[in-house]
Amino acid sequence: MFSSLLILFLLPYAKINLKYSSKYNIIFQFLFWLFIADVLLLMWLGAKPPEAPYVNMGQFLTCFYFFYFVIVLVGLTNIC
């Protein structure tokens, strides 16, 4: 439960290469807007009862939430 907040606190200490902007990188832009939709869907799912389709969607969207921070922001920005 606290890992979603902990990853936000650890983000400033990650080595993110700010030399290249994501302004012209279409893949980063697409993943960013997908992340925004993910956060909105997770907020909507938080208000739903814990039933079968909502739990499965929540688990998948939570995996993408952590995928975005660990792989996309930290991993792919160090490659550029």
LINZIKA-V532272 format. One record per helix or strand of 3 or more residues. SS is the DSSP state (alpha for helix, beta for strand). FROM is the first residue (numbers start at 0). TO is the last residue. If there is no record, write none. Layout:
# LINZIKA-V532272
ss=SS from=FROM to=TO
ss=SS from=FROM to=TO
This chain:
# LINZIKA-V532272
ss=alpha from=2 to=12
ss=alpha from=25 to=45
ss=alpha from=51 to=78
